[in-house]
C-alpha cells in the first residue's frame, strides 16, 4: 500500500508542476499507535485542489 500512496503523491505533484499551479501533495507519517484518518494530503491556494485521500486495499479473491 505504501507504494500506491507514494505513486499518488508523485502524480499529484507532477500535475501541479505541469499545470503550473501552486500546491503540493504529501504523505502523512504512519504509526501503529496513532489513529490516521487520511494517507495523503493535498494543499493548494486554489480550493479546487484542496483534498485528503484515504487509500484502502481490496482482496480480489
Protein Blocks (a to p, Z undefined) as FASTA:
>chain_A
ZZmmmmmmmmmmmmmmmnopacddddddddfkbccfbfbdcddfblklgccddddddddZ
Z
